[in-house]
Amino acid sequence: DVKNIKIISNIDEAATINADYNWQLEAITNIIKNAVEHSSDNSNIYINVENTSVFVKIQIKDEGEGISKKDINHIFERFYKGANSSKDSVGIGLSLSLSIIEKDNGKIDVESKNGTTFTIRYYKY
């Protein structure tokens, strides 16, 4: 509310994953929190959930400043703080998100062009 950021979602209601609810909530909330922190006032965050026969894909895209090329290959490392990190950052949030997602048969990728997009795929058994 403080930054007046609008969340725009497109969610396939048939999409389900077999995972620990509370831990996955922690992982995804952390990614959304980062998107809010690095977005400008009055911008948008897009959350898309797609169900395929092989995986459920969650994409979280912001319109923020993006992640520098120098930092992007390191953002999932524990205690890594990129150039645009907030002063209160400890550098464990994305590392924790990666661990949680991978423990539930997931994979996470990031791309940073005109904002940042995190793509999470939970593979079906």
DRENLUMLO-246299 format. One record per residue (C-alpha): residue number from 1; residue in three letters; x, y, z. Coordinates in Angstrom, 2 decimals. Layout:
zakol nr NUM | rest ala | east X | north Y | up Z .
...
END
This chain:
zakol nr 1 | rest asp | east 0.00 | north 0.00 | up 0.00 .
zakol nr 2 | rest val | east 2.78 | north 2.44 | up 0.86 .
zakol nr 3 | rest lys | east 4.26 | north 2.19 | up -2.64 .
zakol nr 4 | rest asn | east 0.87 | north 1.81 | up -4.37 .
zakol nr 5 | rest ile | east 2.02 | north -1.31 | up -6.22 .
zakol nr 6 | rest lys | east -0.66 | north -3.25 | up -8.07 .
zakol nr 7 | rest ile | east -0.53 | north -7.06 | up -8.12 .
zakol nr 8 | rest ile | east -1.87 | north -8.43 | up -11.40 .
zakol nr 9 | rest ser | east -2.43 | north -12.17 | up -11.34 .
zakol nr 10 | rest asn | east -3.36 | north -14.79 | up -13.90 .
zakol nr 11 | rest ile | east -3.72 | north -18.09 | up -12.08 .
zakol nr 12 | rest asp | east -4.79 | north -21.42 | up -13.51 .
zakol nr 13 | rest glu | east -7.11 | north -22.64 | up -10.75 .
zakol nr 14 | rest ala | east -6.42 | north -26.28 | up -11.74 .
zakol nr 15 | rest ala | east -2.73 | north -25.91 | up -10.82 .
zakol nr 16 | rest thr | east -1.69 | north -27.79 | up -7.69 .
zakol nr 17 | rest ile | east 1.68 | north -28.81 | up -6.33 .
zakol nr 18 | rest asn | east 2.63 | north -31.54 | up -3.89 .
zakol nr 19 | rest ala | east 4.68 | north -29.56 | up -1.38 .
zakol nr 20 | rest asp | east 4.92 | north -28.31 | up 2.18 .
zakol nr 21 | rest tyr | east 2.46 | north -25.41 | up 2.20 .
zakol nr 22 | rest asn | east 4.11 | north -23.29 | up 4.90 .
zakol nr 23 | rest trp | east 7.63 | north -23.59 | up 3.48 .
zakol nr 24 | rest gln | east 6.49 | north -22.87 | up -0.08 .
zakol nr 25 | rest leu | east 4.54 | north -19.87 | up 1.21 .
zakol nr 26 | rest glu | east 7.77 | north -18.65 | up 2.85 .
zakol nr 27 | rest ala | east 9.76 | north -19.09 | up -0.39 .
zakol nr 28 | rest ile | east 7.26 | north -17.40 | up -2.69 .
zakol nr 29 | rest thr | east 6.44 | north -14.62 | up -0.22 .
zakol nr 30 | rest asn | east 10.15 | north -13.81 | up -0.01 .
zakol nr 31 | rest ile | east 10.38 | north -13.46 | up -3.80 .
zakol nr 32 | rest ile | east 7.29 | north -11.23 | up -3.90 .
zakol nr 33 | rest lys | east 8.66 | north -9.14 | up -1.00 .
zakol nr 34 | rest asn | east 11.89 | north -8.60 | up -2.94 .
zakol nr 35 | rest ala | east 9.86 | north -7.60 | up -6.02 .
zakol nr 36 | rest val | east 7.99 | north -4.99 | up -3.95 .
zakol nr 37 | rest glu | east 11.20 | north -3.65 | up -2.37 .
zakol nr 38 | rest his | east 12.87 | north -3.19 | up -5.75 .
zakol nr 39 | rest ser | east 9.87 | north -1.76 | up -7.59 .
zakol nr 40 | rest ser | east 9.08 | north 1.89 | up -8.07 .
zakol nr 41 | rest asp | east 6.02 | north 3.55 | up -6.62 .
zakol nr 42 | rest asn | east 2.85 | north 3.08 | up -8.70 .
zakol nr 43 | rest ser | east 4.22 | north 0.10 | up -10.63 .
zakol nr 44 | rest asn | east 2.94 | north -3.45 | up -11.19 .
zakol nr 45 | rest ile | east 3.94 | north -6.94 | up -10.15 .
zakol nr 46 | rest tyr | east 2.66 | north -9.78 | up -12.31 .
zakol nr 47 | rest ile | east 2.04 | north -13.27 | up -10.92 .
zakol nr 48 | rest asn | east 1.21 | north -15.98 | up -13.44 .
zakol nr 49 | rest val | east 0.53 | north -19.63 | up -12.64 .
zakol nr 50 | rest glu | east 0.38 | north -22.14 | up -15.47 .
zakol nr 51 | rest asn | east -0.45 | north -25.84 | up -15.23 .
zakol nr 52 | rest thr | east 1.11 | north -28.21 | up -17.78 .
zakol nr 53 | rest ser | east 1.29 | north -31.98 | up -17.93 .
zakol nr 54 | rest val | east 4.94 | north -31.87 | up -16.79 .
zakol nr 55 | rest phe | east 5.08 | north -29.03 | up -14.24 .
zakol nr 56 | rest val | east 3.31 | north -26.12 | up -12.59 .
zakol nr 57 | rest lys | east 5.02 | north -22.85 | up -13.51 .
zakol nr 58 | rest ile | east 4.86 | north -19.74 | up -11.34 .
zakol nr 59 | rest gln | east 6.26 | north -16.51 | up -12.75 .
zakol nr 60 | rest ile | east 6.73 | north -13.41 | up -10.63 .
zakol nr 61 | rest lys | east 7.70 | north -10.34 | up -12.65 .
zakol nr 62 | rest asp | east 8.32 | north -6.84 | up -11.41 .
zakol nr 63 | rest glu | east 8.94 | north -3.51 | up -13.13 .
zakol nr 64 | rest gly | east 11.85 | north -2.62 | up -10.86 .
zakol nr 65 | rest glu | east 15.43 | north -1.57 | up -11.44 .
zakol nr 66 | rest gly | east 16.54 | north -5.10 | up -12.28 .
zakol nr 67 | rest ile | east 19.57 | north -7.06 | up -11.15 .
zakol nr 68 | rest ser | east 22.98 | north -6.17 | up -12.52 .
zakol nr 69 | rest lys | east 24.86 | north -8.64 | up -14.72 .
zakol nr 70 | rest lys | east 27.56 | north -8.74 | up -12.05 .
zakol nr 71 | rest asp | east 25.07 | north -9.82 | up -9.36 .
zakol nr 72 | rest ile | east 22.62 | north -12.07 | up -11.20 .
zakol nr 73 | rest asn | east 24.78 | north -15.22 | up -11.08 .
zakol nr 74 | rest his | east 25.22 | north -14.86 | up -7.32 .
zakol nr 75 | rest ile | east 21.79 | north -13.90 | up -5.96 .
zakol nr 76 | rest phe | east 20.99 | north -17.42 | up -4.74 .
zakol nr 77 | rest glu | east 24.25 | north -17.68 | up -2.76 .
zakol nr 78 | rest arg | east 23.83 | north -17.52 | up 1.01 .
zakol nr 79 | rest phe | east 24.82 | north -14.11 | up 2.48 .
zakol nr 80 | rest tyr | east 25.32 | north -12.55 | up -0.98 .
zakol nr 81 | rest lys | east 24.17 | north -8.95 | up -1.08 .
zakol nr 82 | rest gly | east 23.90 | north -7.36 | up -4.51 .
zakol nr 83 | rest ala | east 24.58 | north -3.73 | up -5.33 .
zakol nr 84 | rest asn | east 20.87 | north -2.84 | up -5.03 .
zakol nr 85 | rest ser | east 20.28 | north -4.70 | up -1.74 .
zakol nr 86 | rest ser | east 18.52 | north -2.81 | up 0.99 .
zakol nr 87 | rest lys | east 20.65 | north -1.76 | up 3.95 .
zakol nr 88 | rest asp | east 18.72 | north -4.19 | up 6.17 .
zakol nr 89 | rest ser | east 19.37 | north -7.19 | up 3.90 .
zakol nr 90 | rest val | east 21.31 | north -10.13 | up 5.32 .
zakol nr 91 | rest gly | east 21.53 | north -11.97 | up 2.01 .
zakol nr 92 | rest ile | east 19.75 | north -15.19 | up 2.97 .
zakol nr 93 | rest gly | east 16.24 | north -14.75 | up 1.54 .
zakol nr 94 | rest leu | east 16.77 | north -15.94 | up -2.02 .
zakol nr 95 | rest ser | east 19.16 | north -18.67 | up -0.89 .
zakol nr 96 | rest leu | east 16.46 | north -19.95 | up 1.47 .
zakol nr 97 | rest ser | east 13.82 | north -19.73 | up -1.28 .
zakol nr 98 | rest leu | east 16.03 | north -21.78 | up -3.61 .
zakol nr 99 | rest ser | east 16.55 | north -24.49 | up -0.97 .
zakol nr 100 | rest ile | east 12.86 | north -24.71 | up -0.14 .
zakol nr 101 | rest ile | east 11.76 | north -24.89 | up -3.78 .
zakol nr 102 | rest glu | east 14.37 | north -27.50 | up -4.71 .
zakol nr 103 | rest lys | east 13.39 | north -29.72 | up -1.74 .
zakol nr 104 | rest asp | east 9.88 | north -29.99 | up -3.19 .
zakol nr 105 | rest asn | east 11.02 | north -31.04 | up -6.69 .
zakol nr 106 | rest gly | east 11.16 | north -27.48 | up -8.00 .
zakol nr 107 | rest lys | east 13.56 | north -25.38 | up -10.00 .
zakol nr 108 | rest ile | east 13.94 | north -21.60 | up -9.98 .
zakol nr 109 | rest asp | east 15.43 | north -19.32 | up -12.63 .
zakol nr 110 | rest val | east 15.82 | north -15.57 | up -12.84 .
zakol nr 111 | rest glu | east 16.03 | north -13.16 | up -15.74 .
zakol nr 112 | rest ser | east 16.48 | north -9.43 | up -15.45 .
zakol nr 113 | rest lys | east 15.50 | north -7.34 | up -18.46 .
zakol nr 114 | rest asn | east 13.06 | north -4.44 | up -17.99 .
zakol nr 115 | rest gly | east 12.52 | north -5.55 | up -14.42 .
zakol nr 116 | rest thr | east 13.11 | north -9.00 | up -12.99 .
zakol nr 117 | rest thr | east 11.28 | north -12.27 | up -13.60 .
zakol nr 118 | rest phe | east 11.55 | north -15.28 | up -11.31 .
zakol nr 119 | rest thr | east 10.30 | north -18.50 | up -12.89 .
zakol nr 120 | rest ile | east 9.58 | north -21.45 | up -10.61 .
zakol nr 121 | rest arg | east 8.74 | north -24.87 | up -11.99 .
zakol nr 122 | rest tyr | east 7.41 | north -27.60 | up -9.72 .
zakol nr 123 | rest tyr | east 7.82 | north -30.87 | up -11.60 .
zakol nr 124 | rest lys | east 5.11 | north -33.47 | up -11.30 .
zakol nr 125 | rest tyr | east 6.02 | north -36.95 | up -10.15 .
END
